[in-house]
Amino acid sequence: MSELLDQAVSALNEKLAGGAFSATAKFDVADLGAIMLDGSGARVGDDAADVTLRADVDTFQQIVAGDLDATGAFMSGRLTVDGDMSLAMQLASVLA
């Protein structure tokens, strides 16, 4: 398992601690793996999800670190979304 994914899971769990996201989302990080997010928090995994967000490693790291807004990444084509767009927007607000 990637150390980067482990660190991202920890950071995402801190952001999700308020329990404001109850759907199922997946961050698919190119050439690295995937992280599942739901009402229980974040974990490394590659299960089916209501919405899937795809990005390269650099974009993913910037979003998790708070250096890049997920909405801005989507608008610039650095982040793609498959599935329920309203859930992606809800997740973006939680990660901000």
Biopython code that builds the backbone (N, CA, C, O; Angstrom):
import numpy as np
from Bio.PDB.StructureBuilder import StructureBuilder

atoms = [
    (1, "MET", "N", (0.839, -1.188, 0.000)),
    (1, "MET", "CA", (0.000, 0.000, 0.000)),
    (1, "MET", "C", (0.882, 1.248, 0.000)),
    (1, "MET", "O", (1.930, 1.275, 0.645)),
    (2, "SER", "N", (0.465, 2.248, -0.704)),
    (2, "SER", "CA", (1.240, 3.463, -0.861)),
    (2, "SER", "C", (1.237, 4.315, 0.413)),
    (2, "SER", "O", (0.203, 4.509, 1.051)),
    (3, "GLU", "N", (2.406, 4.808, 0.754)),
    (3, "GLU", "CA", (2.513, 5.709, 1.904)),
    (3, "GLU", "C", (1.722, 6.989, 1.646)),
    (3, "GLU", "O", (1.137, 7.558, 2.567)),
    (4, "LEU", "N", (1.704, 7.438, 0.393)),
    (4, "LEU", "CA", (0.947, 8.628, 0.031)),
    (4, "LEU", "C", (-0.545, 8.425, 0.287)),
    (4, "LEU", "O", (-1.214, 9.314, 0.813)),
    (5, "LEU", "N", (-1.064, 7.261, -0.083)),
    (5, "LEU", "CA", (-2.480, 6.982, 0.173)),
    (5, "LEU", "C", (-2.766, 6.921, 1.663)),
    (5, "LEU", "O", (-3.795, 7.422, 2.116)),
    (6, "ASP", "N", (-1.865, 6.310, 2.435)),
    (6, "ASP", "CA", (-2.049, 6.244, 3.885)),
    (6, "ASP", "C", (-2.097, 7.643, 4.499)),
    (6, "ASP", "O", (-2.933, 7.919, 5.359)),
    (7, "GLN", "N", (-1.200, 8.521, 4.053)),
    (7, "GLN", "CA", (-1.179, 9.887, 4.567)),
    (7, "GLN", "C", (-2.451, 10.632, 4.157)),
    (7, "GLN", "O", (-3.010, 11.396, 4.944)),
    (8, "ALA", "N", (-2.899, 10.405, 2.930)),
    (8, "ALA", "CA", (-4.119, 11.057, 2.450)),
    (8, "ALA", "C", (-5.332, 10.586, 3.243)),
    (8, "ALA", "O", (-6.208, 11.386, 3.567)),
    (9, "VAL", "N", (-5.389, 9.292, 3.557)),
    (9, "VAL", "CA", (-6.503, 8.767, 4.355)),
    (9, "VAL", "C", (-6.560, 9.484, 5.706)),
    (9, "VAL", "O", (-7.638, 9.870, 6.159)),
    (10, "SER", "N", (-5.416, 9.660, 6.341)),
    (10, "SER", "CA", (-5.382, 10.360, 7.632)),
    (10, "SER", "C", (-5.888, 11.794, 7.494)),
    (10, "SER", "O", (-6.703, 12.249, 8.296)),
    (11, "ALA", "N", (-5.404, 12.500, 6.479)),
    (11, "ALA", "CA", (-5.816, 13.893, 6.266)),
    (11, "ALA", "C", (-7.302, 13.980, 5.936)),
    (11, "ALA", "O", (-8.000, 14.863, 6.434)),
    (12, "LEU", "N", (-7.782, 13.072, 5.105)),
    (12, "LEU", "CA", (-9.199, 13.087, 4.741)),
    (12, "LEU", "C", (-10.093, 12.745, 5.922)),
    (12, "LEU", "O", (-11.181, 13.305, 6.059)),
    (13, "ASN", "N", (-9.644, 11.826, 6.779)),
    (13, "ASN", "CA", (-10.431, 11.491, 7.968)),
    (13, "ASN", "C", (-10.575, 12.693, 8.886)),
    (13, "ASN", "O", (-11.622, 12.872, 9.508)),
    (14, "GLU", "N", (-9.542, 13.519, 8.980)),
    (14, "GLU", "CA", (-9.638, 14.742, 9.784)),
    (14, "GLU", "C", (-10.699, 15.677, 9.201)),
    (14, "GLU", "O", (-11.493, 16.262, 9.938)),
    (15, "LYS", "N", (-10.706, 15.813, 7.873)),
    (15, "LYS", "CA", (-11.659, 16.701, 7.220)),
    (15, "LYS", "C", (-13.086, 16.160, 7.288)),
    (15, "LYS", "O", (-14.044, 16.933, 7.328)),
    (16, "LEU", "N", (-13.227, 14.848, 7.300)),
    (16, "LEU", "CA", (-14.550, 14.230, 7.321)),
    (16, "LEU", "C", (-15.078, 13.999, 8.736)),
    (16, "LEU", "O", (-16.183, 13.483, 8.905)),
    (17, "ALA", "N", (-14.313, 14.372, 9.740)),
    (17, "ALA", "CA", (-14.656, 14.080, 11.131)),
    (17, "ALA", "C", (-16.014, 14.636, 11.543)),
    (17, "ALA", "O", (-16.651, 14.088, 12.443)),
    (18, "GLY", "N", (-16.468, 15.705, 10.911)),
    (18, "GLY", "CA", (-17.757, 16.302, 11.253)),
    (18, "GLY", "C", (-18.949, 15.482, 10.781)),
    (18, "GLY", "O", (-20.086, 15.755, 11.164)),
    (19, "GLY", "N", (-18.688, 14.473, 9.947)),
    (19, "GLY", "CA", (-19.761, 13.612, 9.474)),
    (19, "GLY", "C", (-20.703, 14.269, 8.495)),
    (19, "GLY", "O", (-21.856, 13.853, 8.384)),
    (20, "ALA", "N", (-20.243, 15.297, 7.770)),
    (20, "ALA", "CA", (-21.104, 16.040, 6.862)),
    (20, "ALA", "C", (-21.282, 15.350, 5.505)),
    (20, "ALA", "O", (-22.035, 15.844, 4.666)),
    (21, "PHE", "N", (-20.615, 14.231, 5.276)),
    (21, "PHE", "CA", (-20.737, 13.541, 3.992)),
    (21, "PHE", "C", (-21.211, 12.122, 4.250)),
    (21, "PHE", "O", (-20.501, 11.327, 4.864)),
    (22, "SER", "N", (-22.419, 11.801, 3.779)),
    (22, "SER", "CA", (-22.985, 10.490, 4.090)),
    (22, "SER", "C", (-23.094, 9.572, 2.885)),
    (22, "SER", "O", (-23.464, 8.407, 3.037)),
    (23, "ALA", "N", (-22.785, 10.061, 1.696)),
    (23, "ALA", "CA", (-22.829, 9.232, 0.486)),
    (23, "ALA", "C", (-21.517, 8.447, 0.375)),
    (23, "ALA", "O", (-20.692, 8.468, 1.288)),
    (24, "THR", "N", (-21.339, 7.762, -0.746)),
    (24, "THR", "CA", (-20.109, 7.020, -0.993)),
    (24, "THR", "C", (-19.388, 7.625, -2.186)),
    (24, "THR", "O", (-19.961, 7.759, -3.267)),
    (25, "ALA", "N", (-18.126, 7.991, -1.982)),
    (25, "ALA", "CA", (-17.317, 8.574, -3.049)),
    (25, "ALA", "C", (-15.996, 7.825, -3.144)),
    (25, "ALA", "O", (-15.536, 7.205, -2.186)),
    (26, "LYS", "N", (-15.409, 7.903, -4.314)),
    (26, "LYS", "CA", (-14.107, 7.279, -4.528)),
    (26, "LYS", "C", (-13.186, 8.294, -5.189)),
    (26, "LYS", "O", (-13.556, 8.926, -6.180)),
    (27, "PHE", "N", (-11.996, 8.447, -4.643)),
    (27, "PHE", "CA", (-10.923, 9.209, -5.267)),
    (27, "PHE", "C", (-10.043, 8.199, -5.975)),
    (27, "PHE", "O", (-9.376, 7.398, -5.319)),
    (28, "ASP", "N", (-10.025, 8.219, -7.290)),
    (28, "ASP", "CA", (-9.192, 7.325, -8.086)),
    (28, "ASP", "C", (-7.954, 8.116, -8.503)),
    (28, "ASP", "O", (-8.034, 9.027, -9.326)),
    (29, "VAL", "N", (-6.811, 7.755, -7.925)),
    (29, "VAL", "CA", (-5.569, 8.477, -8.163)),
    (29, "VAL", "C", (-4.751, 7.694, -9.192)),
    (29, "VAL", "O", (-4.363, 6.551, -8.950)),
    (30, "ALA", "N", (-4.497, 8.314, -10.326)),
    (30, "ALA", "CA", (-3.822, 7.651, -11.444)),
    (30, "ALA", "C", (-2.531, 6.968, -11.009)),
    (30, "ALA", "O", (-1.691, 7.564, -10.335)),
    (31, "ASP", "N", (-2.393, 5.721, -11.403)),
    (31, "ASP", "CA", (-1.186, 4.922, -11.169)),
    (31, "ASP", "C", (-0.851, 4.701, -9.696)),
    (31, "ASP", "O", (0.258, 4.274, -9.375)),
    (32, "LEU", "N", (-1.797, 4.988, -8.792)),
    (32, "LEU", "CA", (-1.501, 4.849, -7.372)),
    (32, "LEU", "C", (-2.517, 3.979, -6.644)),
    (32, "LEU", "O", (-2.133, 3.133, -5.836)),
    (33, "GLY", "N", (-3.800, 4.168, -6.914)),
    (33, "GLY", "CA", (-4.840, 3.413, -6.239)),
    (33, "GLY", "C", (-6.046, 4.287, -5.983)),
    (33, "GLY", "O", (-6.222, 5.326, -6.618)),
    (34, "ALA", "N", (-6.873, 3.862, -5.052)),
    (34, "ALA", "CA", (-8.114, 4.587, -4.786)),
    (34, "ALA", "C", (-8.387, 4.676, -3.294)),
    (34, "ALA", "O", (-7.949, 3.842, -2.503)),
    (35, "ILE", "N", (-9.124, 5.714, -2.943)),
    (35, "ILE", "CA", (-9.556, 5.935, -1.566)),
    (35, "ILE", "C", (-11.069, 6.068, -1.566)),
    (35, "ILE", "O", (-11.638, 6.819, -2.358)),
    (36, "MET", "N", (-11.707, 5.339, -0.681)),
    (36, "MET", "CA", (-13.156, 5.398, -0.512)),
    (36, "MET", "C", (-13.493, 6.362, 0.619)),
    (36, "MET", "O", (-12.814, 6.389, 1.645)),
    (37, "LEU", "N", (-14.549, 7.156, 0.423)),
    (37, "LEU", "CA", (-15.007, 8.090, 1.442)),
    (37, "LEU", "C", (-16.501, 7.883, 1.647)),
    (37, "LEU", "O", (-17.258, 7.753, 0.685)),
    (38, "ASP", "N", (-16.917, 7.853, 2.912)),
    (38, "ASP", "CA", (-18.345, 7.743, 3.226)),
    (38, "ASP", "C", (-18.575, 8.298, 4.628)),
    (38, "ASP", "O", (-17.681, 8.925, 5.197)),
    (39, "GLY", "N", (-19.729, 8.082, 5.174)),
    (39, "GLY", "CA", (-20.061, 8.602, 6.491)),
    (39, "GLY", "C", (-19.167, 8.087, 7.601)),
    (39, "GLY", "O", (-19.089, 8.692, 8.670)),
    (40, "SER", "N", (-18.488, 6.965, 7.354)),
    (40, "SER", "CA", (-17.573, 6.391, 8.347)),
    (40, "SER", "C", (-16.166, 6.967, 8.245)),
    (40, "SER", "O", (-15.340, 6.753, 9.133)),
    (41, "GLY", "N", (-15.891, 7.698, 7.167)),
    (41, "GLY", "CA", (-14.567, 8.270, 6.978)),
    (41, "GLY", "C", (-13.930, 7.814, 5.687)),
    (41, "GLY", "O", (-14.624, 7.456, 4.736)),
    (42, "ALA", "N", (-12.613, 7.827, 5.652)),
    (42, "ALA", "CA", (-11.842, 7.469, 4.459)),
    (42, "ALA", "C", (-11.037, 6.203, 4.725)),
    (42, "ALA", "O", (-10.603, 5.945, 5.848)),
    (43, "ARG", "N", (-10.848, 5.420, 3.664)),
    (43, "ARG", "CA", (-10.028, 4.213, 3.741)),
    (43, "ARG", "C", (-9.534, 3.890, 2.347)),
    (43, "ARG", "O", (-10.158, 4.279, 1.360)),
    (44, "VAL", "N", (-8.430, 3.189, 2.258)),
    (44, "VAL", "CA", (-7.940, 2.736, 0.970)),
    (44, "VAL", "C", (-8.872, 1.630, 0.490)),
    (44, "VAL", "O", (-9.177, 0.703, 1.239)),
    (45, "GLY", "N", (-9.318, 1.727, -0.744)),
    (45, "GLY", "CA", (-10.218, 0.727, -1.297)),
    (45, "GLY", "C", (-10.644, 1.107, -2.696)),
    (45, "GLY", "O", (-10.408, 2.228, -3.146)),
    (46, "ASP", "N", (-11.268, 0.177, -3.374)),
    (46, "ASP", "CA", (-11.685, 0.419, -4.753)),
    (46, "ASP", "C", (-13.048, -0.219, -4.992)),
    (46, "ASP", "O", (-13.206, -1.052, -5.885)),
    (47, "ASP", "N", (-14.032, 0.179, -4.186)),
    (47, "ASP", "CA", (-15.381, -0.358, -4.283)),
    (47, "ASP", "C", (-16.241, 0.535, -5.177)),
    (47, "ASP", "O", (-15.809, 1.611, -5.589)),
    (48, "ALA", "N", (-17.439, 0.090, -5.470)),
    (48, "ALA", "CA", (-18.396, 0.912, -6.213)),
    (48, "ALA", "C", (-18.759, 2.127, -5.356)),
    (48, "ALA", "O", (-18.795, 2.044, -4.128)),
    (49, "ALA", "N", (-19.027, 3.256, -6.022)),
    (49, "ALA", "CA", (-19.332, 4.492, -5.303)),
    (49, "ALA", "C", (-20.409, 5.278, -6.045)),
    (49, "ALA", "O", (-20.635, 5.071, -7.238)),
    (50, "ASP", "N", (-21.067, 6.179, -5.324)),
    (50, "ASP", "CA", (-22.075, 7.054, -5.930)),
    (50, "ASP", "C", (-21.434, 8.054, -6.884)),
    (50, "ASP", "O", (-22.037, 8.455, -7.879)),
    (51, "VAL", "N", (-20.209, 8.449, -6.569)),
    (51, "VAL", "CA", (-19.469, 9.392, -7.407)),
    (51, "VAL", "C", (-17.981, 9.030, -7.342)),
    (51, "VAL", "O", (-17.455, 8.680, -6.285)),
    (52, "THR", "N", (-17.324, 9.124, -8.490)),
    (52, "THR", "CA", (-15.889, 8.842, -8.575)),
    (52, "THR", "C", (-15.175, 10.080, -9.091)),
    (52, "THR", "O", (-15.551, 10.650, -10.115)),
    (53, "LEU", "N", (-14.151, 10.482, -8.375)),
    (53, "LEU", "CA", (-13.322, 11.614, -8.772)),
    (53, "LEU", "C", (-11.963, 11.069, -9.192)),
    (53, "LEU", "O", (-11.358, 10.280, -8.466)),
    (54, "ARG", "N", (-11.480, 11.488, -10.364)),
    (54, "ARG", "CA", (-10.210, 10.990, -10.881)),
    (54, "ARG", "C", (-9.240, 12.145, -11.082)),
    (54, "ARG", "O", (-9.594, 13.199, -11.610)),
    (55, "ALA", "N", (-8.001, 11.913, -10.643)),
    (55, "ALA", "CA", (-6.974, 12.939, -10.796)),
    (55, "ALA", "C", (-5.608, 12.278, -10.813)),
    (55, "ALA", "O", (-5.456, 11.124, -10.413)),
    (56, "ASP", "N", (-4.612, 13.028, -11.285)),
    (56, "ASP", "CA", (-3.250, 12.528, -11.193)),
    (56, "ASP", "C", (-2.745, 12.747, -9.767)),
    (56, "ASP", "O", (-3.404, 13.405, -8.963)),
    (57, "VAL", "N", (-1.596, 12.202, -9.466)),
    (57, "VAL", "CA", (-1.055, 12.246, -8.103)),
    (57, "VAL", "C", (-0.866, 13.677, -7.625)),
    (57, "VAL", "O", (-1.248, 14.008, -6.503)),
    (58, "ASP", "N", (-0.281, 14.532, -8.461)),
    (58, "ASP", "CA", (0.000, 15.907, -8.066)),
    (58, "ASP", "C", (-1.289, 16.665, -7.736)),
    (58, "ASP", "O", (-1.367, 17.349, -6.715)),
    (59, "THR", "N", (-2.287, 16.544, -8.594)),
    (59, "THR", "CA", (-3.562, 17.221, -8.352)),
    (59, "THR", "C", (-4.212, 16.711, -7.076)),
    (59, "THR", "O", (-4.710, 17.496, -6.269)),
    (60, "PHE", "N", (-4.207, 15.401, -6.896)),
    (60, "PHE", "CA", (-4.787, 14.798, -5.696)),
    (60, "PHE", "C", (-4.111, 15.327, -4.432)),
    (60, "PHE", "O", (-4.786, 15.703, -3.473)),
    (61, "GLN", "N", (-2.782, 15.356, -4.433)),
    (61, "GLN", "CA", (-2.046, 15.848, -3.263)),
    (61, "GLN", "C", (-2.403, 17.298, -2.970)),
    (61, "GLN", "O", (-2.573, 17.669, -1.808)),
    (62, "GLN", "N", (-2.517, 18.117, -4.001)),
    (62, "GLN", "CA", (-2.847, 19.526, -3.799)),
    (62, "GLN", "C", (-4.257, 19.699, -3.230)),
    (62, "GLN", "O", (-4.484, 20.564, -2.383)),
    (63, "ILE", "N", (-5.201, 18.879, -3.694)),
    (63, "ILE", "CA", (-6.572, 18.962, -3.174)),
    (63, "ILE", "C", (-6.606, 18.562, -1.706)),
    (63, "ILE", "O", (-7.202, 19.257, -0.884)),
    (64, "VAL", "N", (-5.972, 17.447, -1.376)),
    (64, "VAL", "CA", (-5.974, 16.960, 0.011)),
    (64, "VAL", "C", (-5.280, 17.948, 0.944)),
    (64, "VAL", "O", (-5.719, 18.149, 2.076)),
    (65, "ALA", "N", (-4.193, 18.566, 0.468)),
    (65, "ALA", "CA", (-3.448, 19.525, 1.288)),
    (65, "ALA", "C", (-4.179, 20.854, 1.435)),
    (65, "ALA", "O", (-3.814, 21.676, 2.275)),
    (66, "GLY", "N", (-5.212, 21.067, 0.619)),
    (66, "GLY", "CA", (-5.937, 22.332, 0.670)),
    (66, "GLY", "C", (-5.300, 23.418, -0.179)),
    (66, "GLY", "O", (-5.692, 24.582, -0.095)),
    (67, "ASP", "N", (-4.315, 23.046, -1.001)),
    (67, "ASP", "CA", (-3.636, 24.011, -1.861)),
    (67, "ASP", "C", (-4.370, 24.233, -3.182)),
    (67, "ASP", "O", (-4.087, 25.193, -3.897)),
    (68, "LEU", "N", (-5.313, 23.345, -3.506)),
    (68, "LEU", "CA", (-6.074, 23.441, -4.740)),
    (68, "LEU", "C", (-7.529, 23.128, -4.433)),
    (68, "LEU", "O", (-7.839, 22.099, -3.833)),
    (69, "ASP", "N", (-8.403, 24.008, -4.842)),
    (69, "ASP", "CA", (-9.835, 23.814, -4.667)),
    (69, "ASP", "C", (-10.314, 22.749, -5.651)),
    (69, "ASP", "O", (-9.984, 22.808, -6.835)),
    (70, "ALA", "N", (-11.089, 21.779, -5.169)),
    (70, "ALA", "CA", (-11.570, 20.695, -6.024)),
    (70, "ALA", "C", (-12.420, 21.226, -7.169)),
    (70, "ALA", "O", (-12.350, 20.703, -8.281)),
    (71, "THR", "N", (-13.215, 22.247, -6.919)),
    (71, "THR", "CA", (-14.041, 22.827, -7.975)),
    (71, "THR", "C", (-13.163, 23.459, -9.052)),
    (71, "THR", "O", (-13.426, 23.305, -10.245)),
    (72, "GLY", "N", (-12.129, 24.164, -8.631)),
    (72, "GLY", "CA", (-11.195, 24.759, -9.585)),
    (72, "GLY", "C", (-10.461, 23.700, -10.385)),
    (72, "GLY", "O", (-10.221, 23.868, -11.580)),
    (73, "ALA", "N", (-10.106, 22.604, -9.717)),
    (73, "ALA", "CA", (-9.430, 21.503, -10.412)),
    (73, "ALA", "C", (-10.353, 20.893, -11.455)),
    (73, "ALA", "O", (-9.908, 20.541, -12.547)),
    (74, "PHE", "N", (-11.630, 20.766, -11.127)),
    (74, "PHE", "CA", (-12.603, 20.237, -12.075)),
    (74, "PHE", "C", (-12.767, 21.186, -13.260)),
    (74, "PHE", "O", (-12.752, 20.755, -14.413)),
    (75, "MET", "N", (-12.923, 22.467, -12.976)),
    (75, "MET", "CA", (-13.137, 23.456, -14.032)),
    (75, "MET", "C", (-11.941, 23.552, -14.981)),
    (75, "MET", "O", (-12.109, 23.871, -16.158)),
    (76, "SER", "N", (-10.745, 23.279, -14.480)),
    (76, "SER", "CA", (-9.547, 23.352, -15.321)),
    (76, "SER", "C", (-9.229, 22.019, -16.000)),
    (76, "SER", "O", (-8.258, 21.921, -16.751)),
    (77, "GLY", "N", (-10.042, 20.993, -15.739)),
    (77, "GLY", "CA", (-9.823, 19.696, -16.370)),
    (77, "GLY", "C", (-8.833, 18.798, -15.661)),
    (77, "GLY", "O", (-8.508, 17.720, -16.158)),
    (78, "ARG", "N", (-8.349, 19.225, -14.507)),
    (78, "ARG", "CA", (-7.378, 18.414, -13.758)),
    (78, "ARG", "C", (-8.048, 17.332, -12.922)),
    (78, "ARG", "O", (-7.392, 16.386, -12.486)),
    (79, "LEU", "N", (-9.354, 17.468, -12.697)),
    (79, "LEU", "CA", (-10.141, 16.512, -11.931)),
    (79, "LEU", "C", (-11.375, 16.166, -12.751)),
    (79, "LEU", "O", (-12.072, 17.059, -13.233)),
    (80, "THR", "N", (-11.645, 14.879, -12.912)),
    (80, "THR", "CA", (-12.854, 14.473, -13.620)),
    (80, "THR", "C", (-13.806, 13.820, -12.626)),
    (80, "THR", "O", (-13.386, 13.275, -11.606)),
    (81, "VAL", "N", (-15.090, 13.885, -12.941)),
    (81, "VAL", "CA", (-16.117, 13.361, -12.057)),
    (81, "VAL", "C", (-17.032, 12.447, -12.855)),
    (81, "VAL", "O", (-17.536, 12.824, -13.913)),
    (82, "ASP", "N", (-17.241, 11.240, -12.338)),
    (82, "ASP", "CA", (-18.201, 10.294, -12.904)),
    (82, "ASP", "C", (-19.236, 9.994, -11.833)),
    (82, "ASP", "O", (-18.886, 9.616, -10.714)),
    (83, "GLY", "N", (-20.498, 10.160, -12.169)),
    (83, "GLY", "CA", (-21.551, 9.876, -11.204)),
    (83, "GLY", "C", (-22.295, 11.130, -10.819)),
    (83, "GLY", "O", (-22.411, 12.063, -11.614)),
    (84, "ASP", "N", (-22.793, 11.153, -9.612)),
    (84, "ASP", "CA", (-23.663, 12.214, -9.113)),
    (84, "ASP", "C", (-22.871, 13.507, -8.853)),
    (84, "ASP", "O", (-22.124, 13.611, -7.881)),
    (85, "MET", "N", (-23.056, 14.482, -9.745)),
    (85, "MET", "CA", (-22.316, 15.741, -9.634)),
    (85, "MET", "C", (-22.654, 16.499, -8.353)),
    (85, "MET", "O", (-21.787, 17.167, -7.789)),
    (86, "SER", "N", (-23.900, 16.407, -7.882)),
    (86, "SER", "CA", (-24.259, 17.116, -6.645)),
    (86, "SER", "C", (-23.495, 16.544, -5.455)),
    (86, "SER", "O", (-23.146, 17.285, -4.536)),
    (87, "LEU", "N", (-23.231, 15.240, -5.456)),
    (87, "LEU", "CA", (-22.432, 14.643, -4.386)),
    (87, "LEU", "C", (-20.981, 15.088, -4.481)),
    (87, "LEU", "O", (-20.320, 15.287, -3.462)),
    (88, "ALA", "N", (-20.489, 15.244, -5.699)),
    (88, "ALA", "CA", (-19.119, 15.750, -5.874)),
    (88, "ALA", "C", (-18.998, 17.159, -5.316)),
    (88, "ALA", "O", (-18.000, 17.497, -4.679)),
    (89, "MET", "N", (-20.012, 17.979, -5.554)),
    (89, "MET", "CA", (-19.991, 19.350, -5.032)),
    (89, "MET", "C", (-20.081, 19.346, -3.506)),
    (89, "MET", "O", (-19.422, 20.145, -2.841)),
    (90, "GLN", "N", (-20.894, 18.450, -2.957)),
    (90, "GLN", "CA", (-21.005, 18.341, -1.501)),
    (90, "GLN", "C", (-19.666, 17.925, -0.908)),
    (90, "GLN", "O", (-19.237, 18.479, 0.104)),
    (91, "LEU", "N", (-19.004, 16.959, -1.526)),
    (91, "LEU", "CA", (-17.701, 16.516, -1.046)),
    (91, "LEU", "C", (-16.670, 17.637, -1.156)),
    (91, "LEU", "O", (-15.848, 17.814, -0.257)),
    (92, "ALA", "N", (-16.709, 18.385, -2.239)),
    (92, "ALA", "CA", (-15.756, 19.496, -2.413)),
    (92, "ALA", "C", (-15.890, 20.499, -1.284)),
    (92, "ALA", "O", (-14.887, 21.035, -0.813)),
    (93, "SER", "N", (-17.118, 20.765, -0.841)),
    (93, "SER", "CA", (-17.305, 21.726, 0.255)),
    (93, "SER", "C", (-16.783, 21.171, 1.570)),
    (93, "SER", "O", (-16.298, 21.931, 2.409)),
    (94, "VAL", "N", (-16.873, 19.865, 1.765)),
    (94, "VAL", "CA", (-16.347, 19.236, 2.979)),
    (94, "VAL", "C", (-14.812, 19.303, 2.983)),
    (94, "VAL", "O", (-14.197, 19.514, 4.028)),
    (95, "LEU", "N", (-14.210, 19.124, 1.819)),
    (95, "LEU", "CA", (-12.743, 19.097, 1.708)),
    (95, "LEU", "C", (-12.113, 20.470, 1.739)),
    (95, "LEU", "O", (-10.905, 20.592, 1.942)),
    (96, "ALA", "N", (-12.915, 21.515, 1.539)),
    (96, "ALA", "CA", (-12.378, 22.869, 1.494)),
    (96, "ALA", "C", (-11.792, 23.302, 2.804)),
    (96, "ALA", "O", (-11.299, 24.424, 2.919)),
]
sb = StructureBuilder()
sb.init_structure("model")
sb.init_model(0)
sb.init_chain("A")
sb.init_seg("    ")
for serial, (resi, resn, name, xyz) in enumerate(atoms, 1):
    if name == "N":
        sb.init_residue(resn, " ", resi, " ")
    sb.init_atom(name, np.array(xyz, "f"), 0.0, 1.0, " ", f" {name:<3s}", serial, name[0])
structure = sb.get_structure()
